[in-house]
Amino acid sequence: MTRGDAGYTLIELLVAAALTLLLTAITCHVLVEVRATIDAGAGRADVQQRARVALDTLSVRIRGAGAGPARSSTPFRLVYWGPPLSPGRPGGSASEFSTAVTAFEALTSVPPATLAFDAPAGTPTLDFDYTAGCPPPCGFFDRMTVLVADGVGDFDLFVLTTINGSSATVRRLDLGTGGSYARGSPAVPVDVHAYYLNERSRELRVFDGDRSDLPVVTDVVALSFEYTVERADGTLGPLDAAMLQDGPWCGAGSQPFDADLLRIRAVRVTLRVQVGDQALRGSNSIWFRNPGTAVESARMVKDVTLRTSITPPNLGAWR
């Protein structure tokens, strides 16, 4: 019998098996590293994208605050009728002064109307005179929000719960002065957006002041707003919560507002977003608001913090 007929020896088989196991282990290790790199790369892209979406959304809404109706026969800025940008959110607590913001702007697709009859404080209905030649309801619709103001301090926001021609049943939002309004007062359709951070769910959310409260971006772990106001001497300075409690007061209704709300000129926004998978977060408290289980820096996706300053062009001195 020749050696070629004898086959492999036991030692040769063991060596071959050992080499196979070694190559398999190396391959698995490489694949794990590649997968970790891919996951980390995808996590970084996701965090950056969500941070940009959140900041862009806030920037657009804050910058649009106070925009007046595009189809009005007498164009005006909403700041002439009330504060279209304010700290906090409707129905929120005082602690949300620096963590929430409410902005509203006129709908560009629907022309404003005027009140056909006087509207006393607490009225459950509103009646409208629409633009000449526009048959009722002239673009007004159920669940629309309408700003009613008197031009001398009082303003309120109403949701049209049911509209029937020129008349509508309404629900007043927790925004405004709770005033009464004379026939001929403007009624301007508006969009209301109150942005705030739900710390428990770690979501940036948007509230319409009524019943719609929706998530915008997830895994937001910090959000703050800083406001700049124009002082009486024309200089600019920071707005703090105490300044909204000392007057002078605007509006003759049951809930007058501090005139400093009309002096807001700019908003500085800071937000921080984390990766959702805790396996991509480490334990360094500087890099991560909420620690994770990652131990190798190559597999970590640091929190992303973005800041911007926004100067809404439709805010300015109140007439």
C-alpha positions in Angstrom: 0.0 0.0 0.0 1.4 3.4 -1.0 1.2 6.5 1.2 -1.3 8.0 -1.2 -3.7 5.2 -0.4 -3.2 5.5 3.3 -5.2 8.8 3.6 -4.6 11.5 6.2 -3.1 10.9 9.6 -4.8 11.9 12.8 -2.4 14.7 13.3 -3.0 16.1 9.9 -6.8 16.0 10.5 -6.4 17.8 13.8 -4.2 20.5 12.3 -6.8 21.0 9.5 -9.6 21.2 12.0 -7.7 23.7 14.1 -7.0 25.9 11.0 -10.6 25.7 10.0 -11.8 26.8 13.5 -9.2 29.6 13.5 -10.3 30.9 10.1 -14.0 30.7 11.2 -13.3 32.6 14.4 -11.4 35.3 12.5 -14.2 35.6 9.9 -16.9 35.8 12.7 -14.8 38.5 14.5 -14.4 40.5 11.3 -18.1 40.2 10.5 -19.1 41.3 14.1 -16.7 44.3 13.8 -18.2 45.2 10.4 -21.7 44.9 11.7 -20.8 47.1 14.7 -19.3 49.6 12.4 -22.3 49.6 10.2 -24.7 49.9 13.1 -22.7 52.8 14.6 -22.5 54.6 11.2 -26.3 54.2 10.7 -26.9 55.4 14.3 -24.8 58.5 13.8 -26.6 59.3 10.6 -30.0 58.7 12.2 -29.2 61.0 15.2 -27.9 63.8 13.0 -30.9 63.5 10.7 -33.4 63.6 13.6 -31.6 66.5 15.2 -31.7 68.5 11.9 -35.4 67.6 11.4 -36.3 68.8 14.9 -34.3 72.0 14.6 -35.6 72.8 11.1 -39.2 72.2 12.3 -38.8 74.6 15.2 -37.0 77.2 13.1 -39.8 77.2 10.5 -42.6 77.6 13.0 -40.8 80.2 15.1 -39.7 82.2 12.1 -43.3 82.2 10.8 -44.8 83.4 14.1 -47.0 86.5 13.5 -47.3 86.2 9.7 -50.5 87.8 8.7 -53.2 86.7 6.2 -52.0 86.7 2.6 -55.5 87.3 1.2 -56.6 90.1 3.4 -57.7 93.4 1.8 -55.8 95.2 4.5 -52.6 93.1 5.2 -51.4 93.2 8.8 -49.0 91.4 11.1 -50.7 89.4 13.9 -48.4 91.1 16.5 -50.6 94.2 16.0 -53.5 92.2 17.6 -51.7 90.0 20.2 -48.5 88.1 21.0 -48.1 85.4 18.3 -45.0 84.0 20.1 -44.9 83.1 23.7 -42.9 80.9 26.2 -44.6 77.7 27.4 -47.7 76.0 26.0 -51.4 76.3 26.5 -52.4 74.7 29.7 -48.8 73.9 30.6 -47.1 74.7 33.9 -45.0 77.7 34.7 -41.9 75.5 34.8 -42.2 75.1 31.0 -41.2 78.8 30.5 -37.8 77.7 29.0 -38.7 74.2 27.6 -41.7 75.0 25.5 -42.8 77.6 22.9 -46.1 78.5 21.3 -46.4 80.2 17.9 -49.2 81.0 15.6 -49.5 82.4 12.1 -52.4 83.1 9.7 -53.5 80.5 7.2 -52.6 81.7 3.7 -55.3 79.7 2.0 -58.4 81.3 3.7 -59.3 85.0 3.7 -60.1 86.5 7.1 -63.6 87.6 8.1 -65.2 89.9 10.6 -67.7 89.3 13.4 -71.3 89.8 12.2 -72.5 90.4 15.8 -71.1 91.3 19.2 -69.4 88.4 20.9 -69.5 88.6 24.7 -66.9 86.9 26.9 -67.6 83.2 27.1 -69.7 83.1 24.0 -70.4 79.6 22.7 -71.0 80.8 19.1 -69.6 83.2 16.6 -71.2 84.7 13.5 -69.1 85.9 10.6 -69.3 88.4 7.7 -67.1 86.9 5.0 -65.2 88.6 2.2 -67.4 90.3 -0.4 -68.5 87.8 -3.0 -67.3 84.8 -1.0 -70.3 82.5 -0.1 -70.5 81.0 3.4 -68.5 79.4 4.9 -65.9 80.9 2.6 -63.1 78.4 3.4 -63.9 78.1 7.1 -64.2 74.5 8.3 -64.8 72.4 11.4 -61.8 72.2 13.8 -60.3 75.4 12.3 -58.7 77.8 14.8 -59.7 81.5 14.5 -58.1 84.5 16.1 -60.5 87.2 17.2 -59.1 90.5 18.4 -60.2 94.1 19.1 -56.9 95.9 18.2 -56.5 97.5 21.7 -55.3 94.6 23.7 -57.8 91.8 23.8 -57.4 88.7 21.6 -58.7 85.1 21.8 -58.4 81.9 19.9 -61.4 79.8 19.2 -61.8 76.3 17.6 -64.8 76.1 15.3 -66.4 72.9 16.5 -69.4 73.0 14.1 -69.8 75.5 11.3 -73.1 76.1 9.5 -72.9 78.8 6.9 -72.0 82.1 8.6 -72.5 80.8 12.1 -70.3 78.4 14.2 -70.3 76.9 17.6 -66.9 77.4 19.2 -64.5 76.3 22.0 -62.1 78.9 23.4 -58.5 77.8 23.7 -56.3 78.5 26.7 -54.7 81.4 24.8 -55.8 85.0 24.9 -57.4 87.4 27.3 -60.9 86.1 27.7 -62.3 89.3 26.3 -65.5 90.4 24.6 -65.6 91.6 21.0 -67.7 94.1 19.1 -69.2 93.5 15.7 -66.7 94.2 13.0 -63.7 92.7 14.9 -61.4 90.7 12.7 -61.6 86.9 12.7 -58.4 85.4 11.2 -57.9 81.7 10.6 -54.6 80.7 12.1 -52.4 77.7 12.7 -51.3 77.1 16.3 -48.1 75.1 17.2 -46.9 74.6 20.7 -43.7 72.6 20.8 -42.4 71.0 24.0 -40.3 68.1 25.3 -42.1 65.1 26.9 -39.2 64.0 29.2 -40.8 60.7 30.0 -41.2 59.5 26.4 -38.2 61.6 25.3 -40.2 63.1 22.4 -40.4 66.5 20.9 -44.1 67.0 20.5 -46.4 69.5 18.9 -49.7 70.6 20.5 -52.4 72.6 18.6 -53.8 74.1 21.8 -56.9 72.0 21.6 -56.9 68.2 21.2 -54.1 67.3 18.8 -50.8 66.4 20.5 -48.4 64.5 18.3 -44.7 63.4 18.3 -42.3 65.1 16.0 -39.0 63.5 16.8 -38.1 60.7 19.2 -35.1 60.4 21.6 -34.8 64.1 22.2 -33.2 64.3 25.7 -32.9 68.1 26.1 -34.7 71.2 24.8 -34.5 74.8 25.8 -35.6 78.2 24.6 -34.0 81.6 25.4 -35.8 84.8 24.5 -34.5 88.2 23.6 -36.7 91.2 24.1 -36.5 94.9 23.1 -36.3 97.1 26.2 -38.0 100.4 26.5 -34.7 102.2 25.6 -34.4 100.2 22.4 -31.6 97.9 23.6 -31.9 94.1 23.6 -31.8 91.8 26.6 -32.9 88.4 27.9 -36.5 87.7 28.9 -37.0 85.8 32.2 -40.2 84.4 33.7 -40.5 87.2 36.3 -40.8 89.8 33.6 -44.1 88.3 32.5 -45.6 88.8 35.9 -44.9 92.5 36.6 -46.9 94.3 33.8 -47.8 96.6 32.2 -50.9 94.5 31.3 -52.7 94.3 28.0 -56.3 93.5 27.5 -59.5 94.2 29.5 -60.6 90.5 29.6 -60.3 88.1 32.5 -56.7 87.0 31.5 -54.6 90.0 30.5 -51.1 89.4 29.2 -47.8 91.1 30.0 -46.7 93.6 27.4 -43.2 92.1 27.4 -44.7 89.3 25.2 -45.0 91.9 22.4 -41.3 92.8 22.7 -39.9 89.4 21.9 -37.5 89.8 19.0 -35.4 86.6 18.8 -35.4 83.0 20.2 -32.3 80.8 20.8 -33.1 77.1 20.6 -30.9 74.3 22.0 -31.8 70.7 21.6 -30.0 67.4 22.2 -30.8 64.1 20.6 -29.5 60.6 21.5 -29.3 57.3 19.6 -32.2 55.0 20.5 -30.2 51.8 20.9 -28.5 51.7 24.3 -25.9 49.3 22.9 -24.5 52.3 21.0 -24.3 54.5 24.1 -21.5 54.5 26.6 -21.2 55.6 30.2 -19.4 59.0 29.8 -21.9 61.5 31.2 -20.4 64.3 29.0 -21.2 62.4 25.8 -24.4 60.7 26.9 -27.4 62.1 28.7 -28.6 58.5 29.3 -25.8 55.8 29.7 -25.7 52.7 27.6 -23.7 49.4 27.5 -21.1 50.2 24.8 -17.5 49.9 26.0 -15.6 50.5 22.7 -15.5 54.1 21.4 -15.7 52.9 17.8 -19.2 51.4 18.6 -20.4 54.5 20.4 -22.8 57.2 19.0 -22.5 60.4 21.0 -25.5 62.6 21.6 -25.9 65.4 19.1 -26.5 69.0 20.4 -27.6 71.7 17.9 -28.2 75.4 18.6 -29.6 78.2 16.5 -30.9 81.7 16.9 -34.1 82.7 15.1 -35.3 86.2 14.5 -39.0 86.1 13.3 -39.4 88.9 10.7 -43.1 89.4 11.6 -42.5 90.5 15.2 -42.0 94.2 15.9 -43.3 97.1 17.8 -47.0 97.0 18.6 -49.1 99.9 17.3 
